[in-house]
Amino acid sequence: MSTEAAEALLGRLEERGVKLQLEGEALRVSAPKGVLDDRLRAELTANKPALIALLRAMMPSAVSRVSREGVLPVSAAQQRLWFLDQVEPGNAAYNIVGAMRLRGPLNVAALSGAFEDLISRHDSLRTRIGERNGAPLLEISDEARAQVEFRDLSAKPAVDAERGVLDIAAELGRTGFDMAKGPLSRLVLIKLANEHYALVSGIHHIVSDGWSLRLMLTEIFQLYQARLAGRESPLMPLTFSPIDHAAWEREQAGSHRFDRSLDHWKQALKGAPALLDMPTDRPRLAKPTFRGGRVHRLIDPDLIAQIKARAQQQTATVFMALMACWQAVLHRYSGQDDIVIGTPLANRNRPEFEGLIGCLINNVVVRGRLQDNPTLSQFLDQIRGQALGAFEHGEVPFDLVVEHLNPPRSVSHAPIFQVLFTHMQFPVDLPPMAGLSAEPIVLDPAASRFDLACEMWVDGFGGHAHMQRVNYEFSLDLFDERTIARLHDHFEQMLKAFVADASQRVSDVELVLADEDRALLKHWSSAVADHNRSLCLHQVLEISASAAPDAPALTVDGRTFSYGEIDKRANRLAQLLANDGVKPRSLVAFCLDRTEDIPVAMSAVLKAGAAYVPLDPTHPPDRLRYIVENAQAACIVTLRRFAGLFDKADMKLIILDEAGDALASLTDQPLNIAVEPNDLAYVLYTSGSTGWPKGVEVEHRNVVAFLDAMAREPGFAQHDVLLAVTTPAFDISGLEIWLPLMKRGRIVMASRGDVIDGAKLGELIDANGVTVLQATPATWRMLVAAGWKGKSDIKALCGGEAMPRDLANVLLDRVGELWNM
C-alpha cells in the first residue's frame, strides 16, 4: 500500500471515529461501538504494515539539546513578537503583569536571592533579542543578577498605599522593554505595612506565558524556602531550555506530521468568517489602542461539578462544555452562525518542556457552527470533535497557520479569531512559605491584545475553597465594563441551562435575568409610554389622512400626492386583495418600482389584515422566487414589466398597472377587518450571505414603538421633508415611509436612478427642501463626491455600517445635525 493510500485509509478511519495508536511494534485500535465491522477489520489487517509505517513517520522527533554557540533559534511566536517590536519599539501591548499580596515575616534578602536563583536557572530570564541582517538575534547573558526594586509605601495611609500598588503595576504594564539590551523582566517588592507586602512582576511575553507565571511563582517560593533554611536549591537541574524547544519546533516544520496537521487547519478553517462581529459600545477603531479593561467574577464550584458530570455523559470534558456554552452565548450576541474562538495550549505535553519558563504557548482554534439551531447537547458533541482535532494538531505554531492560510488582514483586529477562551484545569496554589500567606491582587490589564478574552481557573486563595474564577479582559476601545459584566451573567445563565436541560435548543435558552428583565421593561415602558399601544401601522396613515386629507404626503418625479389620495388608493387596493382571496394574517408580497405604488401597496396589505413581504425587482429571480415560496405568499402585487421575474413561481400575480378598471369599480371606504398590534406587519428577508435568506417577522406594535421613539429623537415633525433612498426590501425603508406618514410630514421618493447618482440626489434635496435624509456612509460619500455643498437645516442620519471619522468631519461642515445610527 502506498503512503497516499495509507493516508486516505487513515482519514476514512478518523471520520468514523476510529483511532490508531502505536505500542512498540503493535497497532492498537479503538473505535465506537458498531463501527469496526468485518470488512473494516479485514482492511486494517491487510494494510497493517503500511499503517504502522505511516504512524511511525508521523511521530514527533526526539528533543535534542542544541549548541549554545553561534546563532540561537527563536520560535515562530517569538519571531512575530520581535517583528512587532521592530515596527513599534517598546510597545507594551505584550507586557504580562501580575501581583501577589504577601502577609507575614518576609525576609527581603532571601526573596531577592531566590529571584536571582530563578534567573540563573532559566535561560529565558537572561535572554535579550537583538537584530542581525534583518532577523532576530537571540543572546543569553551569563549574568544572573537579580533586579528586585524595593519601594516602601508603609508611611502612607492604607488606601493610598493600595492605590500605589495599582499605580506601580500600571507603570510596569505601560513601560516597554528594550529587547536588544534586556533584561525582559522586572520585579518590584512594595512594603505596605508591617509584615504586609505586595510583589509585582512585569515580563515580556516573548520570554514567558501563562504556564510560566504559575511556574515562576511556585519555584521562587521553593527557592525562598531554601534560602531561608540555608539549603541548596531543591529543584532538579534543567536539561533543556526554550532554545531547544524552538529548534525542535523548526525541525517539525519539515515533517510528515507537520504537513498533515497543517492540512487539518486548512480544512478546519476553510470559509471561516474573518471577524466575530459582536455588538460593541463604540465603533471599531481603524487602529486599536490596545487599552484593556478587566471584569472579575466567581462561579460556584457546585455548578462546575454539575457541568463536569453532565459533560461526562457525552464523554466530554469540562473545557469542552464551557467552550460550547461560551460559543453559544457569543452566537446569541453576534447573531453569527459560524463562531471562531481561539484557545491557548500550554504546549508542554512533552516532559522535556514541562518545567520551562518561556514563550512556548500556542493558540489553536475551535470553530462552532450553529446554522441548524442545535440543542446544547448536540452543540457539545460538535465542539468536542472540534476540540479534539485542535488538540491533536496543536503543535503547528499558530503564526505558521496564519502564514499558510493568509486570511484577509486588517490592522483593526487580529487575524482568524478575536475572542480567546482559556480554562486552566490545575489549581493555582502555592507551596507553604515559612509563616507567609499569599493571595493574588486583581489588576486592570494595561493592554488587551484581543477584543475579548475569558479566562477560567480554580484557586484556593482568599478562603474561596477552590472557587472557579472567571477573568474577562476586554478592549476598552470596544466595550464598557457593564457590558462585559452583563455578558458574564448571560454566560452563567447558559451554563445553568446546560445543566438543567441540555436538550433545549441554543436559541431557546432564556438569558435575561429576572432583575434585568424588570429593568428593561421599566426602561422600555418609559420610552413608549406616550404612544398609543393599541395603534396598528396602517392606522398612522388613516389618522393623518383624516386630520389633514389635503396635506402633501408624497412627492415622486415632480408629482405630489395628498394624504387623502394615498389613503383612498390603499383602501381600493385592500378591497381588491380581499376580493382576490387574501385572508387576514396571510402574507402578500409586492415587487414594485420606486413610485407612489410602494406606500399604497404597504398600506393596502395591512388594511386587508395581511402582512407584506417587500421585494426588490433588481434582485436575482432565484432569490425572489425562493422568498415568495418560502413565505407561502397568498399573491404578489407587481407590474407587468416585472411579471417575468416570477415565471417559475406558482403564485398568483396582481398586475397593478393593469388593474385600473377593477380598482375604479371599488369604493374609497376602508375594510372592516380587525387587526391587532401583535399581528405581523411585514416580513423581511436577510441577504442570505450564510445560506438561503431567512425571514424576519415584525409586528405592528414593534414598528409603531420604533417610529414613536425616532420621532422624539433624533426627531421628526410635521414640517419635515424626508428623502427616501432605500429599497423596501431593507428594514430602514420602514422608517423612510412610515415616520413621515405618522407625523404628517412629506416623503420625497428618489427613483432607482437617482439613488445611485450623487448629483441627482443633491438636486432632489435642494429642489424639495429636504430636511431629513438617512443613508449609508457610501451614499453620503457619493453625495459629497458629486459636489454637494450641504444644507444647514438638514438632519443627517448615517447607518447601516460604521461611520468613519473622516466622513463625520466632512458632514459636520455641511449639515445642521449629524446622527450616527
C-alpha positions in Angstrom: 0.0 0.0 0.0 1.4 3.4 -1.0 1.8 6.2 1.6 -1.0 8.2 -0.2 -3.4 5.2 0.1 -2.4 4.7 3.8 -3.2 8.4 4.5 -6.5 8.1 2.7 -7.4 5.0 4.8 -6.3 6.8 8.0 -8.5 9.7 7.0 -11.6 7.5 6.5 -11.0 5.8 9.8 -10.8 9.1 11.6 -14.0 10.3 10.0 -15.7 7.2 11.6 -14.1 7.8 15.0 -11.6 5.0 14.7 -8.3 5.8 16.5 -5.0 4.1 15.8 -2.0 4.1 18.2 1.4 2.5 18.1 2.6 0.5 21.1 6.0 -0.7 20.1 5.5 -2.8 17.0 1.8 -3.4 17.8 -1.1 -1.4 16.4 -3.8 -0.6 18.9 -7.3 0.1 17.6 -10.1 1.8 19.4 -13.5 2.5 17.8 -17.1 3.5 18.7 -19.4 0.6 19.2 -20.6 -1.0 15.9 -18.1 0.8 13.6 -15.5 -1.9 13.4 -17.3 -4.4 11.2 -15.7 -7.4 9.5 -14.9 -5.5 6.3 -13.1 -2.8 8.2 -11.2 -5.3 10.3 -10.1 -7.1 7.2 -8.9 -3.8 5.6 -6.9 -2.9 8.8 -5.3 -6.4 8.9 -4.3 -6.3 5.2 -2.8 -2.8 5.5 -1.3 -3.1 9.0 2.4 -2.7 7.9 1.7 0.4 5.8 -0.4 2.0 8.6 2.4 1.3 11.2 5.0 2.8 8.9 2.8 5.9 8.4 2.1 6.3 12.1 5.8 6.0 12.9 6.6 8.7 10.3 4.1 10.9 11.9 5.6 10.6 15.4 7.4 13.7 16.6 11.1 13.5 16.6 13.1 13.4 19.9 14.2 16.6 21.5 17.9 17.4 21.4 19.9 20.0 23.3 21.3 22.4 20.7 24.6 24.1 20.8 24.7 27.5 22.6 27.3 28.7 20.2 26.5 30.7 17.0 23.0 31.9 16.1 20.4 30.6 18.5 17.0 29.7 17.2 13.8 31.6 18.0 10.3 30.1 17.8 7.6 31.3 15.4 5.8 33.1 18.1 9.0 34.9 19.3 9.8 35.9 15.7 6.3 37.5 15.4 6.6 39.3 18.7 10.1 40.5 17.8 8.9 41.8 14.5 6.0 43.7 16.2 8.6 45.4 18.5 10.7 46.4 15.5 7.6 48.1 13.9 6.8 49.9 17.2 9.8 49.7 19.5 8.9 49.5 23.2 5.3 48.7 22.5 3.9 47.5 25.9 0.9 45.6 24.4 2.7 42.2 25.2 3.8 43.0 28.7 2.5 40.5 31.2 1.9 42.0 34.7 0.9 40.1 37.9 0.8 40.9 41.6 0.7 38.9 44.8 -0.1 40.1 48.3 2.2 38.6 51.0 1.5 38.7 54.7 3.9 37.6 57.4 7.6 38.0 58.4 9.1 38.3 54.9 12.9 38.1 54.6 13.6 40.6 51.8 17.2 39.4 51.2 16.1 35.8 50.9 13.4 36.8 48.4 15.9 38.7 46.3 18.3 35.8 46.4 15.5 33.4 45.4 14.8 35.6 42.4 18.5 35.6 41.5 18.4 31.8 41.7 15.4 31.7 39.4 17.1 33.9 36.8 20.2 31.7 37.0 18.1 28.6 36.5 16.1 29.7 33.4 17.9 30.9 30.2 14.7 32.8 29.2 15.1 35.2 32.1 18.6 36.1 30.9 17.6 36.5 27.3 17.8 39.5 25.1 17.0 39.7 21.4 18.8 42.0 19.1 18.9 42.1 15.3 21.3 40.9 12.6 20.7 41.2 8.9 17.0 41.9 9.5 16.5 38.8 11.6 16.2 38.4 15.4 19.4 37.5 17.2 18.8 35.8 20.5 21.5 36.0 23.1 21.8 34.7 26.7 23.6 36.6 29.3 25.8 34.8 31.8 25.0 37.4 34.4 22.2 36.3 36.8 22.0 39.4 38.9 18.5 39.9 40.4 16.8 43.2 39.7 14.4 43.5 42.5 13.3 47.0 43.1 12.1 47.8 46.7 9.6 50.6 47.4 8.3 51.5 50.8 4.7 52.8 51.0 4.1 51.9 54.6 4.1 55.5 55.8 1.2 56.3 53.6 -2.5 55.8 54.6 -3.7 52.3 53.7 -5.9 53.5 50.9 -3.1 55.5 49.3 -0.7 52.6 49.7 -3.1 50.2 48.0 -3.6 52.7 45.2 0.2 52.9 44.9 0.4 49.2 44.2 -2.1 49.6 41.3 -0.1 52.6 40.0 3.2 50.6 40.1 1.5 47.7 38.3 0.1 50.1 35.7 3.6 51.6 35.3 5.1 48.1 34.6 2.3 47.4 32.2 2.8 50.5 30.1 6.6 50.7 30.2 8.1 48.9 27.2 11.2 46.7 27.3 14.4 47.2 25.3 14.7 43.8 23.7 18.2 44.3 22.5 19.6 45.3 25.9 17.4 43.3 28.3 16.5 42.2 30.9 13.0 41.4 29.8 11.5 41.1 33.3 11.1 43.3 36.3 10.2 42.6 39.9 9.1 45.2 42.4 8.6 44.5 46.2 6.4 47.0 47.9 6.1 47.3 51.7 2.5 48.3 52.6 2.7 47.9 56.4 4.5 45.8 59.0 4.5 42.2 57.6 2.4 43.3 54.7 3.9 43.4 51.2 2.9 43.4 47.5 5.1 41.6 44.9 4.5 43.0 41.4 6.1 41.4 38.4 6.4 42.6 34.8 7.7 40.3 32.0 7.5 40.4 28.2 5.5 37.7 26.5 8.5 36.9 24.2 10.1 35.1 27.2 7.0 34.0 29.2 3.4 32.8 29.1 0.6 31.9 31.4 2.1 28.5 32.3 5.4 30.2 33.0 3.9 32.6 35.5 2.5 29.8 37.6 5.8 28.0 37.4 7.7 31.2 38.4 5.7 31.7 41.5 6.0 28.1 42.6 9.7 27.9 42.0 10.5 31.3 43.5 8.7 30.3 46.7 10.6 27.0 46.9 13.9 28.8 46.3 12.9 31.3 49.0 12.4 28.5 51.5 15.8 27.0 50.6 17.5 30.4 51.1 15.8 30.8 54.5 17.0 27.4 55.6 20.5 27.9 54.1 20.0 24.9 51.8 20.8 24.3 48.2 18.1 24.6 45.6 15.6 21.7 45.9 14.8 22.0 42.2 16.2 19.4 39.7 18.6 21.0 37.2 17.1 21.7 33.7 18.4 19.7 30.8 16.6 21.7 28.2 15.5 25.3 27.6 13.2 27.3 25.3 16.0 27.4 22.8 15.8 23.6 22.4 12.0 23.9 22.0 12.4 26.5 19.3 14.9 24.2 17.5 12.6 21.2 17.9 9.7 23.3 16.6 11.6 24.3 13.5 12.6 20.7 12.9 9.0 19.6 13.0 8.1 22.0 10.2 9.5 19.8 7.6 7.9 16.5 8.9 5.1 14.4 7.6 3.3 15.0 10.8 3.5 18.8 10.4 2.2 18.7 6.9 -0.7 16.6 7.9 -1.6 18.9 10.8 -1.3 21.9 8.5 -3.8 20.3 6.1 -6.1 19.8 9.1 -6.1 23.5 9.8 -6.6 24.4 6.2 -9.8 22.3 6.1 -11.0 23.3 9.6 -10.8 27.0 8.8 -11.9 26.9 5.2 -14.5 29.6 4.7 -14.4 30.8 8.2 -15.5 34.4 8.8 -12.7 36.9 9.2 -14.4 38.7 12.1 -16.7 37.8 15.0 -18.8 41.0 14.8 -20.0 41.4 18.4 -22.3 44.4 19.2 -20.0 47.0 20.8 -20.4 50.1 22.8 -18.2 52.0 20.4 -17.3 51.6 16.7 -14.1 49.6 16.0 -11.1 51.9 15.5 -9.1 51.7 12.3 -6.0 51.4 14.6 -6.7 50.0 18.0 -5.1 51.5 21.1 -5.0 48.1 22.9 -6.2 49.7 26.1 -7.6 46.9 28.3 -10.2 46.6 31.0 -11.0 43.7 33.3 -14.1 42.2 35.0 -13.6 39.5 37.6 -16.2 37.1 38.8 -16.6 33.8 40.8 -18.7 30.8 39.9 -19.9 28.3 42.5 -17.9 25.1 42.4 -21.1 23.1 42.7 -22.2 24.4 39.3 -18.8 23.4 37.8 -19.2 20.0 39.3 -22.6 19.6 37.7 -21.2 20.8 34.4 -18.5 18.2 34.6 -20.9 15.4 35.4 -23.2 16.4 32.6 -20.3 16.6 30.1 -19.0 13.2 31.1 -22.3 11.7 29.9 -21.2 12.7 26.4 -17.6 11.7 27.0 -16.7 15.3 27.0 -14.5 17.4 29.4 -15.4 20.5 31.4 -13.4 22.6 29.0 -15.5 21.3 26.1 -18.8 22.1 27.9 -17.6 25.6 28.9 -16.4 26.3 25.4 -19.7 25.1 23.9 -21.7 27.4 26.3 -19.3 30.3 25.7 -19.7 30.0 21.9 -23.5 29.7 22.3 -23.6 33.0 24.2 -21.4 34.7 21.5 -23.7 33.3 18.9 -26.7 34.8 20.6 -24.9 38.2 21.0 -23.5 38.4 17.5 -26.2 36.7 15.5 -23.5 34.8 13.6 -23.9 31.1 13.0 -20.2 30.5 12.4 -18.2 31.2 15.6 -14.3 31.0 15.6 -12.7 31.1 19.0 -9.1 30.9 20.0 -7.8 28.9 23.0 -4.2 28.5 24.2 -2.4 25.2 24.6 0.4 25.2 27.2 2.4 23.2 24.6 4.2 21.3 27.3 2.9 17.8 26.6 6.4 16.5 26.4 8.3 16.0 29.7 11.3 17.9 28.3 9.3 21.1 28.2 7.1 20.8 31.2 9.4 22.7 33.6 10.4 25.5 31.2 9.7 29.2 31.6 9.4 30.7 28.2 7.1 31.6 25.3 6.0 28.1 24.5 2.3 28.6 24.4 0.4 28.0 21.2 -3.1 29.2 20.2 -5.4 26.8 18.5 -8.9 27.4 17.1 -12.2 25.8 18.0 -14.9 26.5 15.4 -18.6 26.1 16.2 -21.4 26.2 13.6 -25.0 26.8 14.6 -26.8 27.2 11.3 -29.2 24.3 12.2 -30.0 25.7 15.7 -28.7 22.7 17.6 -29.6 21.7 21.1 -27.0 22.3 23.7 -26.2 18.6 23.8 -25.8 18.4 20.0 -23.6 21.5 20.1 -21.4 20.0 22.8 -20.9 16.9 20.6 -19.8 19.2 17.8 -17.4 21.2 20.0 -16.0 18.0 21.4 -15.0 16.9 17.9 -13.6 20.3 17.0 -11.6 20.5 20.3 -10.1 17.0 19.9 -9.0 17.9 16.4 -7.5 21.1 17.6 -5.6 19.4 20.4 -4.3 16.6 18.1 -2.9 19.2 15.6 -1.9 21.8 18.2 1.8 21.6 17.7 1.7 23.6 14.5 2.5 27.2 15.6 -0.5 29.5 15.1 1.7 32.0 13.4 2.5 29.5 10.7 -1.2 28.6 10.4 -1.9 32.3 9.7 1.0 32.5 7.3 -0.2 29.5 5.3 -3.9 30.4 5.3 -3.1 34.1 4.5 -6.5 35.4 5.6 -7.6 38.9 4.9 -5.6 41.2 7.1 -6.7 44.3 9.0 -4.9 46.4 11.5 -8.2 46.9 13.3 -8.4 43.3 14.5 -6.5 40.1 15.0 -6.5 37.6 12.2 -8.7 34.4 12.3 -10.0 35.0 15.8 -10.6 38.0 18.0 -12.1 36.3 21.1 -10.0 34.0 23.4 -11.2 31.4 25.8 -8.9 29.8 28.4 -9.7 27.1 31.0 -6.8 26.2 33.3 -7.7 22.9 34.9 -5.0 23.0 37.6 -5.4 24.8 40.9 -3.2 27.9 41.2 -1.9 27.1 44.7 1.5 27.9 46.0 3.8 25.9 48.3 3.8 26.9 52.0 6.3 29.6 52.9 7.5 29.8 56.5 4.7 31.8 58.0 3.8 33.8 54.9 0.3 33.7 53.3 -0.2 34.7 49.7 -3.1 35.7 47.5 -3.4 37.3 44.1 -4.1 41.0 43.6 -6.6 41.6 40.8 -5.2 44.2 38.4 -6.7 46.1 35.4 -4.7 45.0 32.4 -2.6 47.6 30.8 -3.4 46.2 27.4 -5.8 43.9 25.7 -4.5 42.0 22.7 -7.9 40.7 21.7 -11.4 42.1 21.5 -12.3 39.9 24.4 -10.7 37.1 26.5 -12.4 34.9 29.0 -10.0 33.0 31.4 -11.3 30.5 33.9 -9.2 28.8 36.6 -9.5 27.3 40.0 -7.6 28.5 43.0 -7.7 28.2 46.8 -6.7 31.8 47.6 -8.6 34.1 49.9 -10.7 31.4 51.6 -12.7 30.6 48.4 -12.2 26.9 48.8 -11.1 26.3 45.2 -13.7 28.6 43.6 -13.9 28.8 39.9 -12.6 32.2 39.0 -13.5 33.9 35.7 -11.5 36.8 34.5 -12.6 38.9 31.4 -10.0 41.0 29.7 -11.5 43.3 27.0 -10.7 46.1 24.7 -11.8 49.5 26.1 -11.9 50.7 22.5 -15.0 48.5 22.1 -16.6 47.6 25.4 -17.8 49.2 28.6 -17.3 47.3 31.9 -21.1 47.0 32.4 -21.4 45.3 29.0 -18.9 42.6 29.9 -20.5 42.2 33.4 -23.8 41.6 31.7 -22.1 39.1 29.3 -20.9 37.1 32.3 -24.4 36.9 33.7 -25.7 35.6 30.4 -22.8 33.1 30.2 -23.6 31.8 33.7 -27.3 31.5 32.6 -26.2 29.4 29.6 -24.1 27.2 31.9 -27.1 26.7 34.2 -29.4 25.9 31.2 -26.9 23.3 30.0 -27.0 21.5 33.4 -30.8 21.8 33.7 -31.8 20.7 30.2 -29.2 20.1 27.5 -31.9 19.0 25.1 -33.1 22.6 24.7 -32.0 24.5 21.6 -29.4 27.2 21.9 -31.9 29.8 20.6 -34.4 28.8 23.3 -32.2 29.4 26.3 -33.5 32.3 28.4 -30.5 34.5 29.0 -32.1 37.6 30.5 -32.2 37.5 34.3 -35.4 38.5 36.2 -33.9 41.7 37.6 -32.5 42.6 34.2 -35.9 41.8 32.6 -37.7 44.1 35.0 -35.2 46.9 34.4 -35.5 46.5 30.6 -39.3 46.5 30.9 -39.2 49.6 33.0 -36.9 51.4 30.5 -39.0 50.3 27.5 -42.2 51.2 29.2 -41.0 54.7 29.9 -39.7 55.0 26.4 -43.1 54.2 24.8 -45.4 55.4 27.4 -46.8 58.2 25.3 -47.6 56.3 22.2 -50.9 54.6 21.7 -50.2 50.9 22.4 -53.4 49.9 20.5 -52.3 51.5 17.3 -51.5 49.5 14.2 -49.1 50.6 11.5 -51.6 51.4 8.7 -53.7 53.4 11.2 -50.9 56.0 11.3 -51.8 56.8 7.7 -55.5 56.8 8.4 -55.2 59.2 11.3 -53.1 61.6 9.3 -55.4 61.4 6.3 -58.4 62.0 8.5 -56.8 65.0 10.2 -55.3 66.6 7.0 -56.6 64.9 3.9 -55.2 67.7 1.6 -51.7 67.9 3.1 -48.9 66.7 0.9 -47.8 63.2 1.8 -45.5 62.1 -1.1 -43.6 63.6 -4.0 -42.5 61.3 -6.8 -40.8 62.6 -10.0 -42.3 66.1 -9.5 -45.8 64.8 -8.8 -47.3 65.3 -5.3 -49.9 63.1 -3.7 -52.0 64.1 -0.7 -52.7 62.0 2.4 -56.3 61.6 1.3 -55.2 60.3 -2.1 -52.8 57.8 -0.7 -55.3 56.5 1.8 -58.1 56.2 -0.7 -55.9 54.3 -3.2 -54.8 52.0 -0.4 -58.5 51.3 0.5 -59.4 50.4 -3.0 -56.3 48.1 -3.4 -57.2 46.5 0.0 -60.6 45.6 -1.3 -59.2 44.2 -4.5 -56.8 42.0 -2.4 -59.7 40.8 -0.2 -61.8 40.0 -3.3 -58.9 38.0 -4.8 -58.8 35.8 -1.7 -56.3 37.4 0.6 -57.1 36.4 4.2 -56.3 38.1 7.5 -52.9 37.1 8.8 -51.7 35.8 5.4 -48.6 37.2 3.6 -48.7 39.3 0.5 -45.5 40.1 -1.5 -45.0 43.2 -3.6 -42.4 43.9 -6.2 -42.8 47.5 -7.5 -41.0 50.5 -8.8 -40.0 53.4 -6.6 -43.3 55.3 -7.0 -46.4 56.0 -5.0 -47.3 52.3 -5.6 -45.0 51.3 -2.7 -46.7 53.2 0.2 -50.1 52.4 -1.3 -49.3 48.7 -1.5 -47.8 48.6 2.0 -50.9 50.3 3.5 -53.4 48.2 1.4 -51.9 44.9 2.5 -52.1 45.9 6.2 -55.7 47.2 5.7 -56.6 43.8 4.3 -55.4 42.3 7.6 -52.3 40.7 6.0 -48.6 41.3 6.3 -46.4 42.4 3.4 -43.2 40.9 2.1 -41.3 43.6 0.2 -39.2 42.5 -2.9 -36.6 44.4 -4.9 -37.0 43.9 -8.7 -33.2 44.4 -9.1 -32.6 41.2 -7.1 -31.9 37.9 -8.8 -35.1 36.0 -9.9 -33.9 32.9 -8.0 -33.8 34.9 -4.7 -37.2 36.4 -5.4 -38.8 33.1 -6.2 -37.3 31.5 -3.1 -38.6 34.3 -0.9 -42.2 34.1 -2.2 -42.2 30.3 -2.0 -40.7 30.2 1.5 -43.1 32.9 2.7 -46.0 31.0 1.1 -47.3 34.3 -0.1 -51.0 34.5 -1.0 -50.2 36.6 -4.0 -47.7 39.0 -5.5 -48.6 42.7 -6.2 -46.4 43.8 -9.1 -46.2 45.5 -12.5 -46.3 43.9 -16.0 -42.7 44.6 -16.6 -41.7 42.6 -13.5 -44.0 39.7 -14.0 -41.4 37.7 -15.9 -39.3 37.6 -12.7 -41.9 35.1 -11.3 -42.4 32.9 -14.3 -41.1 29.9 -12.4 -43.1 30.6 -9.3 -46.5 29.0 -8.9 -48.0 32.2 -7.5 -51.0 34.4 -8.3 -50.0 37.8 -9.6 -51.9 41.0 -9.2 -50.7 43.3 -12.0 -51.2 46.7 -10.6 -50.8 48.7 -13.9 -53.5 46.5 -15.5 -55.9 46.7 -12.6 -57.2 50.3 -13.2 -60.7 49.3 -14.2 -61.1 46.8 -11.3 -59.8 49.4 -8.8 -62.1 52.1 -10.2 -65.1 49.9 -9.6 -64.4 49.8 -5.8 -65.2 52.3 -3.1 -62.9 54.6 -1.1 -64.1 53.2 2.2 -61.8 51.1 4.4 -62.5 47.4 5.1 -63.9 46.4 8.4 -61.1 43.9 9.3 -59.9 43.6 12.9 -56.1 43.9 13.1 -54.2 43.6 16.5 -51.0 45.4 17.4 -49.3 42.0 18.0 -50.2 40.8 14.4 -47.5 40.7 11.8 -46.9 43.9 9.8 -44.3 42.7 7.5 -41.6 40.0 6.9 -38.1 41.0 5.7 -35.6 38.5 4.3 -31.9 38.6 5.1 -29.2 38.8 2.5 -28.6 35.0 2.6 -24.8 35.5 2.9 -24.6 32.4 5.2 -27.0 30.3 3.1 -30.6 30.8 2.0 -32.3 34.1 3.0 -34.2 33.9 6.3 -37.5 35.7 7.1 -37.6 38.1 10.0 -41.1 38.8 11.3 -42.0 42.2 12.6 -45.2 43.1 14.4 -47.3 46.3 14.2 -46.6 47.3 17.8 -42.8 47.0 17.3 -42.8 49.3 14.3 -45.1 51.8 16.0 -43.0 52.0 19.1 -39.8 52.4 17.0 -41.4 55.2 15.0 -42.6 57.0 18.1 -39.1 56.8 19.6 -37.5 58.1 16.4 -40.0 60.9 16.2 -38.8 62.1 19.6 -35.1 61.5 19.0 -33.4 62.2 16.6 -36.8 63.9 16.0 -39.3 64.3 13.1 -42.1 66.9 12.9 -44.9 67.9 10.6 -42.8 70.5 8.8 -40.1 67.9 7.9 -39.4 66.5 4.5 -37.6 63.1 4.2 -35.8 61.9 1.1 -36.4 58.2 0.8 -33.5 56.4 -0.9 -33.7 52.8 0.5 -35.1 49.7 -1.2 -38.3 48.5 0.6 -36.5 45.1 1.0 -34.3 46.7 3.7 -35.6 47.3 7.2 -34.7 51.0 7.4 -37.1 51.7 4.5 -39.9 51.3 7.0 -38.6 54.4 8.8 -38.5 56.4 5.5 -42.1 55.6 4.6 -43.9 55.3 7.9 -42.3 58.0 10.0 -43.4 60.9 7.7 -46.8 59.4 7.4 -47.2 59.2 11.2 -46.1 62.8 11.8 -47.9 64.3 8.7 -44.6 65.2 7.1 -43.7 64.7 3.4 -41.8 61.9 1.7 -39.7 62.6 -1.4 -39.2 59.3 -3.2 -35.9 59.1 -5.1 -36.0 56.9 -8.2 -33.7 54.0 -8.7 -31.5 56.1 -11.0 -31.4 59.0 -8.5 -30.3 56.7 -5.7 -27.0 55.9 -7.5 -26.3 59.4 -8.7 -24.9 61.8 -6.2 -25.6 64.9 -8.3 -29.2 64.0 -8.8 -29.6 63.3 -5.1 -28.2 66.7 -4.4 -30.7 68.3 -6.8 -33.6 66.5 -5.1 -32.5 67.7 -1.7 -32.3 71.3 -2.8 -35.4 71.3 -5.1 -37.7 69.8 -2.5 -36.5 71.4 0.7 -35.4 68.1 2.2 -34.8 68.3 6.0 -34.1 64.7 6.8 -32.0 62.1 5.0 -30.9 58.7 6.3 -28.3 56.9 4.2 -25.3 54.6 4.5 -21.8 56.1 4.6 -21.3 55.0 1.0 -24.3 57.1 -0.1 -23.2 60.1 1.9 -19.7 59.9 0.4 -21.2 59.7 -3.1 -23.3 62.8 -2.4 -20.2 64.7 -1.2 -18.1 63.5 -4.1 -20.7 64.8 -6.5 -20.0 68.3 -5.2 -23.0 68.7 -2.7 -22.2 71.7 -0.6 -24.6 70.9 2.2 -27.8 72.3 3.7 -27.7 74.0 7.1 -31.2 72.8 8.1 -30.8 69.1 7.2 -30.7 66.3 9.7 -28.3 63.7 8.5 -28.8 60.1 9.8 -25.9 57.7 9.0 -26.4 54.0 9.5 -26.1 50.5 8.0 -22.3 50.4 8.7 -19.7 52.1 10.9 -19.3 55.8 10.1 -15.7 56.7 9.5 -14.3 59.7 11.4 -13.2 61.5 8.3 -16.7 61.3 6.8 -18.2 62.6 10.1 -15.9 65.6 9.9 -16.9 66.3 6.3 -20.6 66.1 7.0 -20.4 68.2 10.2 -19.4 71.1 8.0 -22.4 70.5 5.6 -25.4 69.7 7.8 -27.3 71.0 10.7 -27.3 67.8 12.7 -25.4 64.5 12.3 -26.6 61.3 13.9 -24.6 58.1 13.9 -27.3 55.4 13.8 
